[in-house]
C-alpha cells in the first residue's frame, strides 16, 4: 500500500506530465531552457516531499542495520518496504520526464539544490539521482517501459543501509565513549563529592574541636579574671581600711598638733601681750619722764636766758659778776645734765617699742622650740 508521502510525490511528479509539445521542448534542451520550464514541474514542492521521503528511508535503513546487528530474522520486511517506495519515486520521476535522461539529470539537479534538501539530505538526493541516471539509457522508451527498478533500488538500498549501518556503528562507538566519559565523570564527581563530604566532616569536627577548646579557654579566662577581680577588690578594701586608719591617725595627730600649736600660740600671745603692756608702761613712763625732762629743759633754758639777759643788763666788774653768776652757772650745768637725760629718754622709748612686739612663732618653729 502506498504511503501518504509517496502518494504526494506521485501526484507532484506525474500531475505535471508534459504535453507532447512540452516533451519535445524538453528533449535536447539545455539547463537554461529546463529552468524556464521547471516551474511547471514544481521542484520546490518535489524537494519538500522528497525531504520527508528521505527521512523515512533513513529510518528504515537504520532499523535494518540495527536489526541485522542484533541478528533478527525478520529484517527483510524493511527492505521490501523501501523497494516499494523507491520504485514509486523512480517511476514518478521517469514518467514526469517521459524517460528522457537529460531531463531527469537537470530536474534532479534543481530539486537537490532546494533549501529543504541540505546537509546529508542534499548528498542523499544527488546519490539517488545518480543511481537513477546510471540505470537509465539513451533510449527513452526503454527507460519508460523496461527500466530496471528492482536493481536500481536494491543497489541504492545496499549503499544506503551500509552507510547508515556504519553511521549507526560510529554513533554507537561515540555513544559508548560518551557513556564511558560520563561514567568516568560520574565516578570522578562521586569521588569529589565523597571527598568534599569527608573534608566537610573533618572541617566540622575540627571546627567543633576548636570551638570546644575556645570555650574551655574562655571559661578559664573568665575564672582567672573573676579571681583577679576578687583579689583586686580585697586589696582595695584592705588599702581603703589602712588608708582610713592612717587618715584617722593623721587627723588625730593633726588635731593634737593643732591643739599644741593653739596652746603655744596662746602662751606666746599672752607673753606678747604682757611684753606689750610692759613696753607700753615703760613707754608711758618714758613719755612722762621725757615730758618732765622737756619741762625741766624749758625751765633751764628759761633760766639760762634769764641769766644771759641779766648779764647783758648788768655791766658790772668781773669779780662781783663771778660771785653773782656762780649760782646760775651751777644751775646751767644741772640744766645741761637734764638735757642729756632727756635725750637719752627720747631714744629709750623707741627701743622699747621696737622690742615689745616679737614675731609670731609658727607651728614648725614652736615644735622645734619645744624639742
Secondary structure by P-SEA (a helix, b strand, c coil): cccaaaaaaaaaaaaacccaaaaaaaccccaaaaaaaccccaaaaaaaaaaaaaaaaaaaaaaaaaaaaaccccaaaaaaaaaaaaaaaaaaaaaaacccaaaaaaaaaaaaacccccaaaaaaaaaaaaaaaaaccccccccccccaaaaaaaaaaaaaaaaaaaaaaaaaaaaaaaaaaaaaaaaaaaaaaaaaaaaaaaaaaaaaaaaaaaaaaaaaaaaaaaaaaaaaaaaaaaaaaaaaaaaaaaaaaaaaaaaaaaaaaaaaaaaaaaaaaaaaaaaaaaaaaaaaaaaaaaaaaaaaaaaaaaaaaccccaaaaaaaaaaaaaaaaaaaaaaaaaaaaaaaaaaaaaacccccccaaaaaaaac
